[in-house]
């Protein structure tokens, strides 16, 4: 008796015609499928090659769709005298790749963790069939029940605040069981690249959220991880090929990454240092993918395109960027840029030296090879602003001199405006740590939102959320108050916020709404002045308009000598302070309170 051909799944689950890159890799899963022959008679489609991997349970089918039209294609799999026919959907694209507009420096990104923001659907907190986990809000490192529906229900909050783009930590399935008091609520251990984690919602609900966000003028950025997947991904227990992962013999010969990213740019780096950085696993529960394998990188390239086409994301944030092979990541970015020339991707490049970050930006003159990565993350700004808040600004190195001395290296960047600046995120201490130094926070936000950068905020900063990582990462990933059933404190409304929370919310919102469409900030040239007598000034100028951000870096009153800044003040006699909405005279020295901040427009 002939054994039936078994096919469990095909990835991608469907595809799109009319792509500039007409090639399509189908990854077919099924017991014994490796030996199958594949045919199709769909018009405009040809099979270029069939790749039989080491495992008997995978088959790669490479198609060319150059002449194909939308429709339902039939694929015939013949194996051991038996044939199975599978329907596969080829869809029309919603728009051409050139029409997909990514986030830019005109946007302000708001980063949030879906599990910790709002629980809009309590029915998806406990999902049958998932590996053992627990929803327990009393435990900072377990799941708390936030989901996509909770975010959707609060889209108007983002509009009121004034941000223009939302970056969620990963939403894809992370079907790893709890490990004691730890879970994968954070999302960085993918177990299915084509499925939203059902505890967050469905693929359709993800698309609905993005569509509604777009209708309100909000963009959505998707967090992706190509360096590694989760240890409960089917690939690990049944490796498609011996070289699908780095260190495949991990059970007997485990290699941990050093977490040191400098070897990948160091001209003197040893082979062992480079190997530990790129080939070592991030943690034992996150197997390190081998992007040098052409089938692996093709799979990942297609996956990012599939999400762009399927749900309409407006950008990608790529996790742990330098940990993956640079050449393979450049191939991904080059392919994506060709298909979507106006899209945007930001890579996490966690080194606090500007020269390191600049080497990863597209068209860098200091890099050996082009990364094709449009946007990089400014860990230098994050590092310096967090040191500056603890110091008095002196005449040399401390306080806001640190920001000045970081920005002087902007000549290294091909596009300084395509550098994403931030003061905190999900991997760092909160800017406020365990305190409520709102004066320092206002200075940091004023600089963040006016310098030549693409700004990113972390959820809850606007309502004084604080915390440190000393106990656990969950301490800087607390639930947004008011987002969960039973919350007595609702920070989503002015009525529910405390006086101090409303003060910070209103300050942040005022700056954010003022920044929207402000060409002086978006397009203006930048000029900064060395901190003088504790006062740091950055000016932006465009089409005859000027914005001056002035911060007093001392805990004592100061007087700003306006003559020192005559080259940007010009003949202006007065300016409007965006923060207080008051008029400030520019024809006489400006008296500043301790740690005062002004954002002057004239």
DOMI-957186 format. One record per residue (C-alpha): x negated, y, z negated. Coordinates in nm, 2 decimals, always signed. Each point is the difference from the previous one (the first is absolute). Example, Ala and Ser with C-alpha at 12.3 -4.5 7.8 and 13.67 -1.06 7.14 Angstrom:
% DOMI-957186
SITE        x        y        z
SITE    -1.23    -0.45    -0.78
SITE    -0.14    +0.34    +0.07
//
This chain:
% DOMI-957186
SITE        x        y        z
SITE    +0.00    +0.00    +0.00
SITE    -0.13    +0.34    +0.10
SITE    -0.08    +0.24    -0.29
SITE    +0.18    +0.33    +0.03
SITE    -0.21    +0.31    +0.05
SITE    +0.00    +0.19    -0.32
SITE    -0.02    +0.38    +0.00
SITE    +0.04    +0.18    -0.33
SITE    -0.05    +0.35    +0.12
SITE    -0.16    +0.22    +0.26
SITE    -0.18    +0.33    -0.07
SITE    +0.07    +0.27    +0.10
SITE    +0.37    -0.08    -0.04
SITE    +0.08    +0.20    +0.32
SITE    -0.19    +0.24    +0.23
SITE    +0.04    +0.31    +0.22
SITE    -0.05    +0.05    +0.37
SITE    -0.16    +0.30    +0.16
SITE    -0.30    +0.02    -0.23
SITE    -0.32    +0.13    +0.14
SITE    -0.17    -0.32    -0.12
SITE    +0.20    -0.27    +0.17
SITE    -0.16    -0.29    -0.18
SITE    +0.19    -0.18    -0.28
SITE    -0.13    -0.26    -0.24
SITE    +0.26    -0.24    -0.14
SITE    -0.10    -0.18    -0.31
SITE    +0.21    -0.32    -0.02
SITE    +0.03    -0.19    -0.32
SITE    +0.12    -0.36    -0.02
SITE    -0.13    -0.35    -0.10
SITE    -0.21    -0.14    +0.28
SITE    +0.07    +0.29    +0.24
SITE    -0.37    +0.04    +0.09
SITE    +0.02    -0.25    +0.28
SITE    +0.32    +0.14    +0.17
SITE    +0.01    +0.13    +0.35
SITE    +0.19    +0.32    +0.06
SITE    +0.18    +0.13    +0.30
SITE    +0.25    +0.28    +0.09
SITE    +0.17    +0.10    +0.32
SITE    +0.10    +0.35    -0.13
SITE    -0.05    +0.26    +0.28
SITE    -0.30    +0.22    -0.04
SITE    -0.16    -0.22    -0.27
SITE    -0.30    -0.22    +0.04
SITE    -0.19    -0.21    -0.25
SITE    -0.36    +0.11    +0.01
SITE    -0.14    -0.26    -0.25
SITE    +0.08    -0.25    -0.27
SITE    -0.23    -0.01    -0.30
SITE    -0.01    -0.32    -0.21
SITE    -0.13    +0.09    -0.34
SITE    -0.17    -0.24    -0.26
SITE    +0.32    -0.06    -0.19
SITE    +0.25    -0.23    +0.18
SITE    +0.29    +0.22    -0.12
SITE    -0.07    +0.32    +0.19
SITE    +0.00    +0.09    +0.37
SITE    -0.09    +0.34    +0.15
SITE    +0.17    +0.08    +0.33
SITE    -0.13    +0.31    +0.19
SITE    +0.25    +0.15    +0.24
SITE    -0.02    +0.29    +0.25
SITE    +0.32    +0.21    +0.01
SITE    -0.10    +0.25    +0.26
SITE    +0.30    -0.05    +0.23
SITE    +0.25    -0.11    -0.26
SITE    +0.34    +0.16    -0.07
SITE    +0.20    -0.01    -0.33
SITE    +0.18    -0.32    -0.05
SITE    -0.01    -0.35    -0.16
SITE    -0.29    -0.21    +0.11
SITE    +0.00    -0.38    -0.03
SITE    -0.32    -0.16    -0.11
SITE    -0.03    -0.38    +0.06
SITE    -0.23    -0.20    -0.24
SITE    -0.08    -0.35    +0.12
SITE    -0.17    -0.23    -0.25
SITE    -0.04    -0.38    -0.01
SITE    +0.26    -0.04    +0.27
SITE    +0.26    +0.22    -0.18
SITE    +0.10    +0.35    +0.10
SITE    +0.14    +0.29    -0.21
SITE    +0.13    +0.32    +0.15
SITE    -0.02    +0.32    -0.20
SITE    +0.17    +0.33    +0.07
SITE    -0.22    +0.30    -0.04
SITE    +0.12    +0.36    +0.02
SITE    -0.18    +0.26    +0.20
SITE    +0.15    +0.34    -0.09
SITE    +0.00    +0.35    +0.16
SITE    -0.20    +0.26    -0.19
SITE    +0.19    +0.29    -0.17
SITE    -0.25    +0.25    +0.15
SITE    -0.33    +0.01    +0.17
SITE    -0.31    -0.02    -0.21
SITE    -0.09    +0.36    +0.07
SITE    +0.33    +0.11    -0.15
SITE    -0.08    -0.14    -0.35
SITE    -0.13    +0.29    -0.20
SITE    -0.20    -0.08    -0.31
SITE    -0.05    +0.21    -0.32
SITE    -0.23    +0.30    +0.03
SITE    -0.16    +0.26    -0.23
SITE    +0.33    +0.18    +0.03
SITE    +0.15    -0.27    -0.22
SITE    -0.04    -0.07    -0.37
SITE    +0.01    -0.37    -0.08
SITE    +0.17    -0.13    -0.32
SITE    -0.14    -0.33    -0.11
SITE    +0.22    -0.23    -0.20
SITE    +0.02    -0.36    -0.12
SITE    +0.34    -0.15    +0.10
SITE    +0.00    -0.23    -0.31
SITE    -0.04    +0.30    -0.23
SITE    +0.21    +0.27    +0.16
SITE    +0.37    -0.10    -0.01
SITE    +0.21    -0.31    -0.02
SITE    +0.29    +0.05    +0.25
SITE    +0.11    -0.36    +0.02
SITE    -0.02    -0.22    -0.31
SITE    +0.11    -0.30    +0.20
SITE    -0.34    -0.04    +0.16
SITE    -0.19    +0.01    -0.33
SITE    +0.01    -0.38    -0.03
SITE    -0.03    -0.19    +0.33
SITE    +0.04    -0.38    +0.01
SITE    -0.27    -0.18    +0.19
SITE    -0.28    +0.24    -0.08
SITE    -0.30    -0.13    -0.19
SITE    +0.04    +0.05    -0.38
SITE    +0.01    +0.36    -0.11
SITE    +0.17    +0.21    -0.26
SITE    +0.17    +0.34    +0.01
SITE    -0.09    +0.17    -0.33
SITE    -0.02    +0.38    -0.03
SITE    -0.16    -0.03    -0.34
SITE    -0.31    -0.15    +0.15
SITE    -0.21    +0.25    +0.20
SITE    -0.15    -0.27    +0.23
SITE    +0.32    -0.19    +0.09
SITE    +0.27    +0.09    +0.25
SITE    +0.24    +0.27    -0.11
SITE    +0.26    -0.03    +0.27
SITE    -0.04    +0.31    +0.22
SITE    +0.09    -0.05    +0.36
SITE    +0.06    +0.17    +0.34
SITE    +0.36    +0.07    -0.08
SITE    -0.11    +0.20    -0.30
SITE    -0.22    +0.21    +0.22
SITE    +0.27    +0.05    +0.25
SITE    +0.24    +0.12    -0.26
SITE    -0.24    +0.28    -0.10
SITE    -0.10    +0.13    +0.34
SITE    +0.16    +0.33    -0.09
SITE    -0.24    +0.03    -0.29
SITE    -0.30    +0.00    +0.23
SITE    +0.17    +0.27    +0.21
SITE    +0.07    +0.21    -0.31
SITE    -0.37    -0.04    -0.11
SITE    -0.13    +0.10    +0.34
SITE    -0.22    -0.29    +0.11
SITE    +0.03    -0.11    +0.36
SITE    -0.13    -0.36    +0.02
SITE    +0.03    -0.30    -0.23
SITE    -0.28    -0.26    -0.04
SITE    +0.11    -0.32    -0.17
SITE    -0.24    -0.25    -0.14
SITE    +0.04    -0.33    +0.20
SITE    +0.35    -0.12    +0.05
SITE    -0.08    -0.34    +0.16
SITE    +0.07    -0.33    -0.17
SITE    -0.24    -0.08    -0.29
SITE    +0.12    -0.34    -0.10
SITE    -0.26    -0.07    -0.26
SITE    +0.11    -0.12    -0.35
SITE    -0.06    +0.20    -0.31
SITE    -0.34    -0.07    -0.16
SITE    +0.06    +0.05    -0.37
SITE    +0.09    +0.36    -0.04
SITE    -0.10    +0.09    +0.36
SITE    +0.20    +0.00    +0.32
SITE    -0.03    +0.13    +0.35
SITE    +0.25    +0.28    -0.04
SITE    -0.26    +0.23    +0.15
SITE    +0.03    -0.18    +0.34
SITE    -0.36    -0.05    +0.10
SITE    +0.00    -0.38    +0.04
SITE    +0.21    -0.06    +0.31
SITE    +0.15    -0.34    +0.06
SITE    +0.21    +0.08    +0.30
SITE    -0.10    +0.28    +0.25
SITE    +0.34    +0.01    +0.17
SITE    +0.23    +0.01    -0.30
SITE    +0.09    +0.27    -0.26
SITE    -0.02    -0.15    -0.35
SITE    +0.36    -0.10    -0.08
SITE    -0.04    +0.16    -0.35
SITE    -0.03    +0.33    +0.19
SITE    +0.26    -0.07    +0.26
SITE    +0.02    -0.13    +0.35
SITE    -0.16    +0.10    +0.33
SITE    +0.33    +0.16    +0.10
SITE    +0.02    +0.20    -0.32
SITE    -0.35    +0.12    +0.06
SITE    +0.10    +0.13    +0.34
SITE    +0.31    +0.15    -0.14
SITE    -0.20    +0.19    -0.26
SITE    -0.24    +0.13    +0.26
SITE    +0.28    +0.10    +0.23
SITE    +0.17    +0.20    -0.28
SITE    -0.33    +0.15    -0.10
SITE    -0.05    +0.12    +0.36
SITE    +0.35    +0.15    +0.01
SITE    -0.11    +0.21    -0.30
SITE    -0.33    +0.11    +0.16
SITE    -0.21    -0.24    -0.21
SITE    -0.27    -0.22    +0.15
SITE    -0.10    -0.35    -0.14
SITE    -0.35    -0.14    -0.02
SITE    -0.05    -0.37    -0.04
SITE    -0.28    -0.15    -0.21
SITE    -0.18    -0.29    +0.17
SITE    -0.28    -0.23    -0.11
SITE    -0.22    -0.17    +0.27
SITE    -0.29    -0.08    -0.23
SITE    +0.18    -0.27    -0.18
SITE    +0.33    -0.18    -0.05
SITE    +0.14    -0.17    -0.31
SITE    -0.10    -0.35    -0.11
SITE    +0.35    -0.13    +0.04
SITE    +0.00    +0.09    +0.37
SITE    +0.05    -0.33    +0.20
SITE    -0.33    +0.06    +0.17
SITE    -0.21    -0.07    -0.31
SITE    +0.14    -0.35    -0.07
SITE    +0.00    -0.09    +0.37
SITE    -0.27    +0.21    +0.16
SITE    +0.06    +0.05    +0.37
SITE    -0.37    -0.03    +0.07
SITE    -0.32    -0.04    -0.20
SITE    -0.09    +0.37    +0.06
SITE    +0.35    +0.15    -0.07
SITE    -0.13    +0.12    -0.34
SITE    -0.34    +0.12    -0.12
SITE    -0.15    -0.26    -0.24
SITE    +0.25    -0.27    +0.09
SITE    -0.17    -0.24    -0.25
SITE    +0.11    +0.23    -0.28
SITE    +0.09    -0.28    -0.24
SITE    -0.36    -0.12    -0.01
SITE    -0.19    +0.32    +0.10
SITE    +0.20    +0.31    -0.10
SITE    -0.15    +0.34    +0.10
SITE    +0.14    +0.31    -0.17
SITE    -0.04    +0.34    +0.16
SITE    -0.24    +0.23    -0.17
SITE    +0.26    +0.29    +0.04
SITE    -0.30    +0.21    +0.12
SITE    +0.09    +0.16    +0.33
SITE    -0.33    +0.17    +0.08
SITE    -0.17    -0.30    +0.16
SITE    +0.22    +0.03    +0.31
SITE    -0.15    +0.34    +0.08
SITE    -0.34    -0.03    -0.17
SITE    -0.27    -0.01    +0.28
SITE    -0.22    -0.20    -0.25
SITE    +0.26    -0.24    -0.12
SITE    -0.10    -0.36    -0.06
SITE    +0.20    -0.28    +0.16
SITE    +0.11    -0.14    -0.33
SITE    +0.14    +0.34    -0.11
SITE    +0.19    +0.04    +0.32
SITE    +0.13    -0.36    -0.02
SITE    +0.12    +0.04    -0.36
SITE    +0.19    +0.32    +0.09
SITE    +0.17    -0.12    +0.31
SITE    +0.03    -0.38    -0.04
SITE    +0.06    -0.02    -0.37
SITE    +0.35    -0.04    -0.12
SITE    +0.16    +0.30    -0.17
SITE    +0.13    -0.23    -0.28
SITE    +0.06    -0.37    +0.00
SITE    +0.37    +0.05    +0.07
SITE    -0.07    +0.20    +0.32
SITE    -0.17    -0.21    +0.27
SITE    -0.23    +0.20    +0.22
SITE    +0.11    -0.01    +0.37
SITE    -0.26    -0.04    +0.27
SITE    +0.08    +0.28    +0.24
SITE    -0.30    -0.11    +0.22
SITE    +0.22    -0.29    +0.11
SITE    +0.17    +0.14    +0.31
SITE    +0.32    -0.18    -0.07
SITE    +0.02    +0.15    -0.35
SITE    -0.05    +0.36    +0.11
SITE    +0.25    -0.05    +0.29
SITE    +0.26    -0.13    -0.25
SITE    -0.06    +0.31    -0.22
SITE    +0.01    +0.25    +0.29
SITE    +0.33    -0.14    +0.12
SITE    +0.14    +0.00    -0.35
SITE    -0.06    +0.38    -0.04
SITE    +0.16    +0.06    +0.34
SITE    +0.30    -0.22    -0.08
SITE    +0.08    +0.21    -0.31
SITE    -0.04    +0.33    +0.19
SITE    +0.24    -0.12    +0.27
SITE    +0.24    -0.19    -0.23
SITE    +0.06    +0.25    -0.28
SITE    -0.15    +0.32    +0.13
SITE    -0.27    +0.08    -0.26
SITE    -0.18    +0.33    +0.05
SITE    -0.34    -0.10    -0.12
SITE    -0.21    -0.27    -0.16
SITE    -0.22    +0.02    -0.31
SITE    -0.26    -0.28    +0.02
SITE    -0.12    -0.14    -0.33
SITE    -0.36    -0.09    -0.08
SITE    -0.12    +0.13    +0.34
SITE    -0.38    -0.05    -0.02
SITE    +0.03    -0.35    -0.15
SITE    +0.11    -0.13    +0.33
SITE    -0.23    -0.04    +0.31
SITE    -0.05    +0.35    +0.14
SITE    -0.01    -0.11    +0.37
SITE    +0.32    -0.20    -0.03
SITE    +0.18    +0.29    -0.18
SITE    -0.13    +0.24    +0.28
SITE    +0.15    -0.24    +0.25
SITE    +0.34    +0.02    -0.18
SITE    -0.01    +0.38    -0.02
SITE    -0.11    +0.04    +0.36
SITE    +0.29    -0.23    +0.12
SITE    +0.25    +0.19    -0.22
SITE    -0.12    +0.34    +0.12
SITE    +0.04    -0.10    +0.36
SITE    +0.35    -0.13    -0.06
SITE    +0.11    +0.28    -0.23
SITE    -0.23    +0.31    +0.06
SITE    +0.20    +0.22    -0.23
SITE    +0.04    -0.25    -0.29
SITE    -0.22    +0.03    -0.31
SITE    -0.18    -0.24    -0.23
SITE    -0.19    +0.08    -0.32
SITE    -0.26    -0.24    -0.14
SITE    -0.09    -0.04    -0.36
SITE    -0.38    +0.07    -0.02
SITE    -0.07    +0.01    -0.37
SITE    -0.34    +0.17    -0.03
SITE    -0.03    +0.35    -0.15
SITE    -0.27    +0.13    +0.24
SITE    +0.13    +0.21    +0.30
SITE    -0.26    -0.14    +0.23
SITE    +0.13    -0.36    -0.06
SITE    +0.36    +0.10    +0.06
SITE    -0.09    +0.20    +0.31
SITE    -0.18    -0.29    +0.16
SITE    +0.33    -0.19    +0.01
SITE    +0.20    +0.27    +0.19
SITE    +0.07    -0.03    +0.37
SITE    -0.27    +0.15    +0.22
SITE    -0.24    +0.05    -0.29
SITE    -0.34    +0.13    +0.11
SITE    -0.18    -0.16    -0.29
SITE    +0.14    -0.36    +0.05
SITE    -0.18    -0.26    +0.20
SITE    +0.33    -0.12    +0.15
SITE    +0.33    +0.17    +0.05
SITE    +0.27    -0.12    -0.25
SITE    +0.28    +0.16    +0.19
SITE    +0.17    +0.06    -0.34
SITE    +0.17    +0.34    +0.02
SITE    +0.04    +0.07    -0.38
SITE    -0.21    -0.08    -0.30
SITE    +0.06    +0.04    -0.37
SITE    -0.19    +0.27    -0.19
SITE    -0.12    -0.18    -0.31
SITE    -0.25    +0.28    -0.05
SITE    +0.27    +0.26    -0.06
SITE    +0.18    -0.24    -0.24
SITE    -0.33    -0.06    -0.19
SITE    -0.10    +0.37    -0.02
SITE    +0.34    +0.14    -0.09
SITE    +0.03    -0.25    -0.29
SITE    -0.34    +0.10    -0.13
SITE    +0.07    +0.37    +0.05
SITE    +0.31    -0.01    -0.22
SITE    -0.21    -0.09    -0.30
SITE    -0.26    +0.27    +0.05
SITE    -0.05    +0.38    +0.00
SITE    -0.10    +0.13    +0.34
SITE    -0.36    +0.13    -0.04
SITE    -0.23    +0.17    +0.24
SITE    -0.14    -0.32    +0.15
SITE    +0.14    -0.35    +0.00
SITE    +0.29    -0.05    -0.24
SITE    +0.37    +0.06    +0.02
SITE    +0.12    +0.12    +0.34
SITE    -0.35    +0.01    +0.13
SITE    +0.05    -0.37    +0.05
SITE    +0.28    +0.06    +0.25
SITE    -0.20    +0.27    +0.17
SITE    -0.30    -0.23    +0.03
SITE    +0.22    -0.28    +0.14
SITE    +0.17    +0.21    +0.27
SITE    -0.34    +0.14    +0.12
SITE    -0.05    -0.34    +0.17
SITE    +0.31    +0.03    +0.22
SITE    -0.23    +0.05    +0.29
SITE    -0.05    -0.37    -0.01
SITE    +0.36    -0.07    +0.09
SITE    +0.12    +0.01    +0.36
SITE    +0.35    +0.10    -0.14
SITE    +0.00    +0.14    -0.36
SITE    +0.38    +0.05    +0.03
SITE    +0.03    -0.38    +0.06
SITE    -0.15    -0.07    -0.34
SITE    +0.25    -0.11    -0.27
SITE    -0.06    +0.17    -0.33
SITE    +0.16    -0.10    -0.33
SITE    -0.05    +0.05    -0.37
SITE    +0.11    -0.35    -0.11
SITE    +0.16    -0.32    +0.13
SITE    +0.11    -0.35    -0.11
SITE    -0.36    -0.11    -0.05
SITE    -0.12    +0.29    -0.21
SITE    +0.07    +0.16    -0.34
SITE    +0.29    +0.24    +0.02
SITE    -0.13    +0.36    +0.04
SITE    +0.16    +0.08    -0.34
SITE    -0.13    -0.32    -0.16
SITE    +0.16    +0.00    -0.34
SITE    +0.05    +0.38    -0.02
SITE    +0.22    +0.27    +0.15
SITE    -0.25    +0.26    +0.12
SITE    +0.24    +0.16    +0.24
SITE    -0.23    +0.30    +0.06
SITE    -0.28    -0.23    +0.14
SITE    +0.26    -0.19    +0.20
SITE    +0.14    +0.31    +0.16
SITE    -0.36    +0.11    +0.10
SITE    -0.06    -0.35    +0.15
SITE    +0.33    +0.01    +0.19
SITE    -0.05    +0.35    +0.13
SITE    -0.34    -0.10    +0.15
SITE    +0.13    -0.33    +0.13
SITE    +0.29    +0.16    +0.19
SITE    -0.19    +0.29    +0.15
SITE    -0.34    -0.13    +0.11
SITE    -0.08    -0.14    +0.34
SITE    +0.12    -0.35    -0.07
SITE    +0.30    -0.23    +0.03
SITE    +0.13    -0.01    -0.36
SITE    +0.13    -0.31    -0.18
SITE    +0.19    +0.00    -0.33
SITE    +0.06    -0.29    -0.23
SITE    +0.35    -0.06    -0.13
SITE    +0.10    +0.17    -0.32
SITE    -0.28    +0.26    +0.00
SITE    +0.27    +0.26    +0.04
SITE    +0.17    -0.11    -0.32
SITE    -0.32    -0.03    -0.21
SITE    -0.04    -0.38    +0.01
SITE    -0.33    -0.10    -0.16
SITE    -0.20    -0.31    -0.10
SITE    -0.34    -0.16    +0.02
SITE    -0.13    -0.34    +0.12
SITE    -0.17    -0.07    -0.33
SITE    +0.26    -0.25    -0.10
SITE    +0.13    -0.12    +0.34
SITE    +0.06    +0.13    +0.35
SITE    +0.37    -0.01    -0.09
SITE    -0.05    +0.30    -0.23
SITE    -0.05    +0.23    +0.31
SITE    +0.28    -0.17    +0.18
SITE    +0.29    +0.07    -0.24
SITE    +0.36    +0.00    +0.10
SITE    +0.14    +0.32    +0.13
SITE    +0.24    +0.12    -0.27
SITE    +0.36    -0.03    +0.11
SITE    -0.06    -0.25    +0.27
SITE    +0.10    -0.31    -0.20
SITE    +0.32    -0.12    -0.17
SITE    +0.01    +0.11    -0.36
SITE    -0.24    +0.29    +0.04
SITE    +0.10    +0.28    -0.24
SITE    -0.24    +0.24    +0.16
SITE    +0.09    +0.10    +0.36
SITE    -0.27    +0.20    +0.16
SITE    +0.17    +0.00    +0.34
SITE    +0.22    +0.29    -0.10
SITE    -0.08    +0.34    -0.15
SITE    +0.25    -0.07    -0.27
SITE    -0.18    -0.32    -0.10
SITE    -0.35    +0.14    +0.00
SITE    -0.15    +0.17    -0.31
SITE    -0.10    +0.37    +0.02
SITE    -0.36    -0.09    +0.05
SITE    +0.09    -0.25    +0.28
SITE    +0.21    +0.26    +0.17
SITE    -0.27    +0.25    -0.01
SITE    -0.25    -0.23    +0.17
SITE    +0.26    -0.13    +0.25
SITE    +0.10    +0.36    +0.09
SITE    -0.37    +0.10    +0.04
SITE    -0.07    -0.29    +0.22
SITE    +0.31    +0.03    +0.20
SITE    -0.05    +0.37    +0.06
SITE    -0.35    -0.06    +0.15
SITE    +0.12    -0.30    +0.20
SITE    +0.29    +0.18    +0.17
SITE    -0.22    +0.31    +0.06
SITE    -0.26    -0.23    +0.17
SITE    +0.25    -0.15    +0.24
SITE    -0.06    +0.14    +0.35
SITE    -0.25    +0.25    -0.14
SITE    -0.23    +0.05    +0.29
SITE    -0.26    +0.18    -0.21
SITE    -0.05    -0.32    -0.21
SITE    +0.05    -0.24    +0.29
SITE    -0.21    +0.17    +0.26
SITE    -0.20    +0.27    -0.18
SITE    -0.37    +0.03    -0.02
SITE    -0.15    -0.05    -0.35
SITE    -0.24    +0.21    -0.19
SITE    -0.12    -0.07    -0.35
SITE    -0.20    +0.21    -0.25
SITE    -0.25    -0.13    -0.24
SITE    +0.16    +0.01    -0.35
SITE    -0.09    +0.34    -0.14
SITE    +0.04    +0.07    -0.37
SITE    +0.21    -0.31    -0.03
SITE    +0.24    +0.10    +0.28
SITE    +0.03    -0.23    +0.31
SITE    +0.17    +0.14    +0.32
SITE    +0.09    -0.18    +0.32
SITE    +0.16    +0.19    +0.29
SITE    +0.20    -0.12    +0.30
SITE    +0.05    +0.23    +0.30
SITE    +0.21    -0.04    +0.31
SITE    +0.15    +0.25    +0.25
SITE    -0.05    +0.30    -0.23
SITE    +0.13    -0.17    -0.31
SITE    -0.20    -0.09    -0.31
SITE    +0.05    -0.23    -0.29
SITE    -0.24    +0.03    -0.30
SITE    +0.00    -0.27    -0.27
SITE    -0.16    +0.14    -0.31
SITE    -0.07    -0.21    -0.31
SITE    -0.16    +0.12    -0.32
SITE    -0.23    -0.28    -0.11
SITE    -0.05    +0.12    -0.35
SITE    +0.21    -0.03    -0.31
SITE    -0.03    +0.38    -0.06
SITE    +0.14    +0.30    +0.19
SITE    -0.19    +0.12    +0.30
SITE    +0.00    +0.28    +0.25
SITE    -0.03    -0.06    +0.37
SITE    -0.20    +0.27    +0.19
SITE    +0.20    +0.04    +0.32
SITE    -0.29    +0.17    +0.18
SITE    -0.18    -0.33    -0.01
SITE    +0.27    -0.15    +0.22
SITE    +0.05    +0.30    +0.24
SITE    -0.08    -0.22    +0.30
SITE    +0.32    -0.19    -0.04
SITE    +0.21    +0.27    -0.17
SITE    -0.08    +0.26    +0.27
SITE    +0.23    +0.30    -0.02
SITE    +0.28    -0.18    -0.18
SITE    +0.13    +0.20    -0.30
SITE    +0.22    -0.27    -0.16
SITE    +0.09    -0.36    +0.02
SITE    +0.28    -0.23    -0.11
SITE    -0.08    -0.26    -0.26
SITE    +0.18    -0.31    +0.12
SITE    +0.00    -0.15    -0.35
SITE    +0.16    +0.28    -0.19
SITE    +0.16    +0.18    +0.29
SITE    -0.15    +0.32    -0.12
SITE    -0.20    +0.27    +0.18
SITE    -0.37    +0.02    -0.07
SITE    -0.20    +0.31    +0.08
SITE    -0.31    -0.06    +0.21
SITE    -0.15    +0.35    -0.02
SITE    -0.11    -0.05    -0.35
SITE    -0.16    -0.28    -0.20
SITE    +0.23    -0.28    -0.10
SITE    +0.02    -0.10    -0.36
SITE    +0.04    -0.38    -0.06
SITE    +0.12    -0.18    -0.30
SITE    -0.20    -0.30    -0.13
SITE    +0.02    -0.28    +0.27
SITE    +0.25    +0.20    +0.20
SITE    +0.08    -0.09    +0.36
SITE    +0.12    +0.23    +0.28
SITE    +0.10    -0.08    +0.35
SITE    +0.01    +0.33    +0.18
SITE    +0.15    +0.05    +0.35
SITE    -0.04    +0.31    +0.20
//
